[in-house]
Amino acid sequence: LSWLRPILENATDASVLTWDFTEDDGRESTYVWLKEQGYLVVLARQSSRTGDIYKIISAYSVDYSDKVRQLEDKYRRRQV
């Protein structure tokens, strides 16, 4: 996954959509989506004694229009 690190390092870039979302089961997830290239990283934030850390939950290429629509819906319903 050679694309994973550059996306995370540039998560604040305007071309990368980054948002927090509460899943149906109550879990908090952070989505980092390079929409134009079709790459998505899903993170979970956890507290540690040295501060908050993020763990990679999933990372994959978004290839299907149904998945794009699902992510766009989550982005519209994101936590502000």
Backbone hydrogen bonds, N-H to C=O, Kabsch-Sander energy under -0.5 kcal/mol:
donor,donor_aa,acceptor,acceptor_aa,energy
4,L,1,L,-1.3
5,R,1,L,-0.5
7,I,3,W,-1.7
8,L,4,L,-2.2
9,E,5,R,-2.8
10,N,6,P,-1.1
11,A,8,L,-1.2
13,D,10,N,-2.1
16,V,13,D,-1.8
17,L,15,S,-0.5
17,L,33,W,-2.7
18,T,16,V,-0.6
19,W,31,Y,-2.1
21,F,29,S,-2.9
23,E,21,F,-0.7
23,E,27,R,-3.2
26,G,23,E,-2.2
29,S,21,F,-2.9
29,S,27,R,-0.5
30,T,43,L,-2.6
31,Y,19,W,-3.2
32,V,41,V,-2.5
33,W,17,L,-3.2
34,L,32,V,-0.5
34,L,39,Y,-2.7
35,K,33,W,-1.3
37,Q,34,L,-0.9
38,G,34,L,-1.6
39,Y,34,L,-1.7
40,L,60,Y,-2.6
41,V,32,V,-2.4
42,V,58,S,-3.1
43,L,30,T,-3.0
44,A,55,K,-2.3
46,Q,53,I,-3.0
48,S,51,G,-1.4
51,G,48,S,-1.4
53,I,46,Q,-3.2
55,K,44,A,-2.6
57,I,42,V,-3.1
57,I,55,K,-0.5
58,S,42,V,-1.7
60,Y,40,L,-2.1
62,V,38,G,-3.5
63,D,61,S,-0.9
68,V,64,Y,-2.0
69,R,65,S,-2.5
70,Q,66,D,-2.1
71,L,67,K,-2.5
72,E,68,V,-2.6
73,D,69,R,-2.1
74,K,70,Q,-2.1
75,Y,71,L,-2.5
76,R,72,E,-2.2
77,R,73,D,-1.7
78,R,75,Y,-1.2
79,Q,20,D,-2.4
